[in-house]
Amino acid sequence: MAKQVQTVEDKLRAIYDLQLIDSKIDRIRIIRGELPLEVEDLEDEIAGLQTRLTNLEEEAKEIDRQIAEKKNGILDAEGLVKKYTEQQNKVRNNREYDSLNKEIEYQGLEIQLHKKRIKEFGVIKEQKALLLGEAKAKFEERMKDLEIKKSELDEIVAETQREEEILVELASVMREKIEERLLHGYDRIRGASKNGLAVVPIEREASAGSFIKIPPQRQLDVSARKKIIVDEHSGRIIVDKELADEEIERIEKLINNELKKVAAK
């Protein structure tokens, strides 16, 4: 077990180091949480496009069926015209002749109507073909995007997984250096904070993320590093900017060195 730090300044450095490491872990988990959502959104879009393609293809088949039906209707009508024409040559009176003539005229109108509908269906078919082509192109484009996104996700997850493991280990070591009472306070403040910040530096005479200025004497007390000071407005532990900058640089070097060790293995 690591030896706990003794001086107030050492405690401030240790608790701020833990905050820096925990914040990095938070960011990694947020990024890794968002990336699968991007892939999921693409998959949902592709599923929607697939449904649209299926519907368009079914609609195109239905149009072809309708066209075929109308063509068969023309053949049937032409067959009836031929039949009635032949029958006209065998009728014995004008009444039968006129009756057959009306049937021939009716079938002629049916042929015209079928041809009109075939033409209309032809226009619709062209429009559907255009929409189908566009949908297929978009589907293929999104499939390529998904393949690239999944590859990026796998790579990023692998990289961040290694980094997270290192950070979690460093955080564990850091927590052993901090006295239980201070660690409990840190966890309590961090748990109540939306962004997970329990320790923040003074920036522009206010605690980071706050616009309420800290009184000059209070700033001097923080810079003196003689006691743990909590910002009365945000409820967070505050450290001076110089200490914060030093620890940021130190922790970055420490993390980079650990990552290099892993990469070298």
Secondary structure in CASP SS format (residue, H / E / C, confidence):
PFRMAT SS
TARGET T0000
AUTHOR 0000-0000-0000
METHOD secondary structure of the structure
MODEL  1
M C 1.00
A C 1.00
K C 1.00
Q C 1.00
V C 1.00
Q C 1.00
T C 1.00
V H 1.00
E H 1.00
D H 1.00
K H 1.00
L H 1.00
R H 1.00
A H 1.00
I H 1.00
Y H 1.00
D H 1.00
L H 1.00
Q H 1.00
L H 1.00
I H 1.00
D H 1.00
S H 1.00
K H 1.00
I H 1.00
D H 1.00
R H 1.00
I H 1.00
R H 1.00
I H 1.00
I H 1.00
R H 1.00
G H 1.00
E H 1.00
L H 1.00
P H 1.00
L H 1.00
E H 1.00
V H 1.00
E H 1.00
D H 1.00
L H 1.00
E H 1.00
D H 1.00
E H 1.00
I H 1.00
A H 1.00
G H 1.00
L H 1.00
Q H 1.00
T H 1.00
R H 1.00
L H 1.00
T H 1.00
N H 1.00
L H 1.00
E H 1.00
E H 1.00
E H 1.00
A H 1.00
K H 1.00
E H 1.00
I H 1.00
D H 1.00
R H 1.00
Q H 1.00
I H 1.00
A H 1.00
E H 1.00
K H 1.00
K H 1.00
N H 1.00
G H 1.00
I H 1.00
L H 1.00
D H 1.00
A H 1.00
E H 1.00
G H 1.00
L H 1.00
V H 1.00
K H 1.00
K H 1.00
Y H 1.00
T H 1.00
E H 1.00
Q H 1.00
Q H 1.00
N C 1.00
K C 1.00
V C 1.00
R C 1.00
N C 1.00
N H 1.00
R H 1.00
E H 1.00
Y H 1.00
D H 1.00
S H 1.00
L H 1.00
N H 1.00
K H 1.00
E H 1.00
I H 1.00
E H 1.00
Y H 1.00
Q H 1.00
G H 1.00
L H 1.00
E H 1.00
I H 1.00
Q H 1.00
L H 1.00
H H 1.00
K H 1.00
K H 1.00
R H 1.00
I H 1.00
K H 1.00
E H 1.00
F H 1.00
G H 1.00
V H 1.00
I H 1.00
K H 1.00
E H 1.00
Q H 1.00
K H 1.00
A H 1.00
L H 1.00
L H 1.00
L H 1.00
G H 1.00
E H 1.00
A H 1.00
K H 1.00
A H 1.00
K H 1.00
F H 1.00
E H 1.00
E H 1.00
R H 1.00
M H 1.00
K H 1.00
D H 1.00
L H 1.00
E H 1.00
I H 1.00
K H 1.00
K H 1.00
S H 1.00
E H 1.00
L H 1.00
D H 1.00
E H 1.00
I H 1.00
V H 1.00
A H 1.00
E H 1.00
T H 1.00
Q H 1.00
R H 1.00
E H 1.00
E H 1.00
E H 1.00
I H 1.00
L H 1.00
V H 1.00
E H 1.00
L H 1.00
A H 1.00
S H 1.00
V H 1.00
M H 1.00
R H 1.00
E H 1.00
K H 1.00
I C 1.00
E C 1.00
E H 1.00
R H 1.00
L H 1.00
L H 1.00
H H 1.00
G H 1.00
Y H 1.00
D H 1.00
R H 1.00
I H 1.00
R H 1.00
G H 1.00
A H 1.00
S C 1.00
K C 1.00
N C 1.00
G C 1.00
L C 1.00
A C 1.00
V E 1.00
V E 1.00
P E 1.00
I E 1.00
E E 1.00
R C 1.00
E C 1.00
A E 1.00
S E 1.00
A C 1.00
G C 1.00
S C 1.00
F C 1.00
I C 1.00
K E 1.00
I C 1.00
P C 1.00
P H 1.00
Q H 1.00
R H 1.00
Q H 1.00
L H 1.00
D H 1.00
V H 1.00
S H 1.00
A H 1.00
R C 1.00
K C 1.00
K C 1.00
I C 1.00
I C 1.00
V E 1.00
D C 1.00
E C 1.00
H C 1.00
S C 1.00
G C 1.00
R C 1.00
I E 1.00
I E 1.00
V E 1.00
D C 1.00
K H 1.00
E H 1.00
L H 1.00
A H 1.00
D H 1.00
E H 1.00
E H 1.00
I H 1.00
E H 1.00
R H 1.00
I H 1.00
E H 1.00
K H 1.00
L H 1.00
I H 1.00
N H 1.00
N H 1.00
E H 1.00
L H 1.00
K H 1.00
K H 1.00
V H 1.00
A H 1.00
A H 1.00
K C 1.00
END
